[in-house]
Amino acid sequence: MATVHLPSGLTQYTGGVETIDIDAARVPELIAALGHRFPQIAEQLGEMAVAIDGEIYQDPGYQLLRADSDVHLVPRIAGG
C-alpha cells in the first residue's frame, strides 16, 4: 500500500489524519479512494500536485504507484 501524506490544510477535514495507507495502482485510483474516505476533501484533491517517491508531478495522470511508494499531496504553486 502506498503511504499518503496530506498537507496540514486538509487535516481539518480528515479528523486530524495526516498519513494514510491506500491500496492503489495509479494516482487517479488513489485520489478516488481518498475522496471516498474523506468526502469533504474530494474537491480539493484535484487542485494538488503529487510527489511520488520524491518526484513532483503537477499533472500526475496515470503515474504508477508501487506498494512501498511514498506519496505527498502538495498545494500547487501558481506563477505569474
SVG drawing of the C-alpha trace seen along z (x, -y; Angstrom):
<svg xmlns="http://www.w3.org/2000/svg" viewBox="-18 -37 31 40">
<polyline fill="none" stroke="black" stroke-width="0.4" points="0.0,0.0 1.2,-3.5 1.7,-5.8 0.0,-9.1 0.9,-12.3 -1.7,-15.0 -0.9,-18.7 -1.9,-20.4 -4.7,-22.4 -6.6,-19.2 -6.3,-17.6 -9.1,-19.7 -11.4,-17.6 -9.9,-14.3 -10.3,-14.3 -6.6,-15.1 -5.3,-12.2 -2.1,-13.3 -0.9,-10.0 -2.9,-7.1 -2.1,-3.9 -4.0,-3.5 -4.1,-0.4 -4.0,-1.9 -2.1,-1.1 -2.2,-4.6 -2.7,-8.1 -6.3,-8.5 -7.3,-5.4 -5.5,-6.9 -7.3,-10.2 -10.7,-8.5 -10.0,-6.3 -9.1,-9.4 -12.2,-11.3 -14.4,-8.3 -12.9,-8.0 -12.9,-11.8 -15.7,-13.3 -15.1,-16.8 -11.6,-17.0 -12.7,-15.4 -13.0,-18.7 -9.6,-20.0 -7.7,-16.9 -7.9,-17.9 -6.0,-21.1 -3.0,-19.3 0.3,-18.4 1.6,-14.9 5.1,-13.9 5.8,-10.3 8.9,-9.0 10.4,-12.5 9.5,-13.4 6.8,-16.2 4.1,-15.9 1.9,-18.9 -0.3,-16.7 0.2,-13.1 -2.0,-11.5 -1.6,-7.8 1.7,-7.5 2.2,-4.1 2.4,-3.5 4.4,-0.8 3.3,1.0 6.0,-1.0 5.5,-4.3 5.7,-7.5 3.1,-10.0 2.8,-13.6 -0.1,-15.8 1.2,-19.3 -0.7,-22.5 0.1,-23.7 2.1,-26.9 0.6,-29.5 3.1,-31.6 2.7,-34.8"/>
</svg>
